[in-house]
Amino acid sequence: MYLIAPSILSADFSRLAEAVILAEKGGADMVHLDVMDGHFVPNITFGHQLVASLREKTRLPINVHLMVDNPDKMIPLFLEAGADWLSFHIEASHHVHRDLQTIKEAGRKAGLALNPATPIELLSEVLDELDFVIIMTVNPGWGGQKFIPATRNKIQRLSQWLAEKKLPALIAVDGGIKLDNLAALFELGMNIAICGSSVYSADDPISVMKKMKAIANEFNQKIARTK
């Protein structure tokens, strides 16, 4: 499964509903929201009220990435607001398994996010509980950063690890994804491309998303042909 998830962190904050509509028109598979608290990362972005508002505006799944301290306090709020996919940082949680179960018991997709310097081995005790993993390929906090090359090996190793264990978790990659590196990252094992500035800073965001979706569809068709 190969999916495109535009991140509205890079959109015009005064026109977020329009940004979601653009995602729909571009054929995106979901909308990604980075929730930042000014503590875990040095920026402040969205709250659960925005998720509730956008939930009424779109048919697309809403993928919420909590970049916050004490995610256990925030998870119930975003579940109630309508998040379909919900992840938090393994570095921020005191009780990772319990927090994952809170999400899964609500019938939503549960994921963990890893900062660039955080080893994938920390996932070992909960890997079979995960629906997805977000590999940060930039240091979290701001959109528009450059892709950190060393994270390519991390994506590939996680993909191989999941394949060896025959586990279904998807790999999402967040940071520095553009049209010119999208296919290469899919080849490494990425399943979900979280794209921010490459989409919303473009002159024609819909056109960029359609091109990205076409690349994702090519990979989906390859998978279908092997079955």
KATAVEN-V237709 format. One record per residue. N is the residue number from 1. RES is the residue in one letter. OMEGA is omega in degrees with one decimal (none if undefined). Layout:
N;RES;OMEGA
N;RES;OMEGA
This chain:
1;M;-179.5
2;Y;-169.4
3;L;177.3
4;I;-176.4
5;A;178.0
6;P;-178.3
7;S;-177.0
8;I;172.4
9;L;-177.8
10;S;179.6
11;A;174.6
12;D;-174.9
13;F;177.7
14;S;-175.8
15;R;-173.9
16;L;177.0
17;A;177.6
18;E;178.8
19;A;178.3
20;V;177.5
21;I;175.9
22;L;179.1
23;A;178.1
24;E;-178.2
25;K;179.5
26;G;178.1
27;G;180.0
28;A;-179.5
29;D;179.3
30;M;174.6
31;V;-177.2
32;H;178.0
33;L;174.3
34;D;179.9
35;V;-176.2
36;M;-171.0
37;D;-177.7
38;G;178.6
39;H;177.6
40;F;172.7
41;V;-171.9
42;P;-179.5
43;N;176.0
44;I;-177.4
45;T;-166.7
46;F;173.6
47;G;-176.7
48;H;178.0
49;Q;178.4
50;L;178.6
51;V;179.1
52;A;179.8
53;S;-179.7
54;L;178.2
55;R;179.8
56;E;-173.1
57;K;-171.6
58;T;173.6
59;R;-177.5
60;L;171.0
61;P;177.9
62;I;-178.0
63;N;-176.4
64;V;179.5
65;H;-178.7
66;L;173.1
67;M;-170.4
68;V;166.7
69;D;176.6
70;N;-178.1
71;P;179.5
72;D;178.2
73;K;-174.3
74;M;-174.7
75;I;-179.4
76;P;-179.4
77;L;-176.8
78;F;172.6
79;L;179.4
80;E;-179.0
81;A;176.0
82;G;175.8
83;A;179.0
84;D;174.7
85;W;-175.5
86;L;180.0
87;S;175.8
88;F;-176.3
89;H;177.6
90;I;-179.9
91;E;-172.5
92;A;-173.6
93;S;175.4
94;H;-177.5
95;H;-171.8
96;V;-176.7
97;H;-179.5
98;R;179.8
99;D;176.3
100;L;-179.5
101;Q;177.1
102;T;179.5
103;I;-176.1
104;K;179.1
105;E;175.9
106;A;178.7
107;G;-179.1
108;R;177.2
109;K;-175.1
110;A;-179.4
111;G;173.8
112;L;177.4
113;A;179.4
114;L;173.4
115;N;-176.3
116;P;-176.7
117;A;-179.4
118;T;-176.9
119;P;179.4
120;I;-178.8
121;E;177.9
122;L;179.3
123;L;-166.2
124;S;-175.3
125;E;-177.4
126;V;-174.1
127;L;-178.8
128;D;177.0
129;E;-168.7
130;L;170.0
131;D;178.7
132;F;176.1
133;V;173.8
134;I;174.0
135;I;176.5
136;M;179.5
137;T;167.1
138;V;174.7
139;N;-170.3
140;P;176.8
141;G;-175.4
142;W;174.5
143;G;173.8
144;G;179.9
145;Q;179.0
146;K;177.0
147;F;177.8
148;I;-172.1
149;P;-176.0
150;A;-178.1
151;T;177.6
152;R;179.7
153;N;179.5
154;K;178.0
155;I;-177.5
156;Q;-179.8
157;R;178.8
158;L;177.9
159;S;179.3
160;Q;-179.8
161;W;179.4
162;L;179.4
163;A;179.4
164;E;-179.3
165;K;-179.1
166;K;179.6
167;L;-171.9
168;P;-176.1
169;A;177.8
170;L;178.2
171;I;173.5
172;A;178.8
173;V;-173.0
174;D;173.7
175;G;172.6
176;G;180.0
177;I;-179.1
178;K;178.5
179;L;-173.1
180;D;175.5
181;N;-175.7
182;L;-177.5
183;A;-179.8
184;A;179.1
185;L;172.3
186;F;179.0
187;E;-179.3
188;L;-180.0
189;G;175.9
190;M;174.3
191;N;-176.4
192;I;179.2
193;A;177.5
194;I;-170.5
195;C;-178.4
196;G;-174.2
197;S;179.6
198;S;177.2
199;V;-168.7
200;Y;172.9
201;S;-179.9
202;A;176.7
203;D;-178.5
204;D;-177.0
205;P;-178.9
206;I;179.2
207;S;179.3
208;V;-179.5
209;M;179.0
210;K;177.7
211;K;177.5
212;M;179.8
213;K;177.7
214;A;177.4
215;I;178.0
216;A;-179.7
217;N;176.8
218;E;178.9
219;F;176.8
220;N;179.1
221;Q;176.1
222;K;178.4
223;I;-178.4
224;A;-178.2
225;R;-179.4
226;T;-177.9
227;K;none
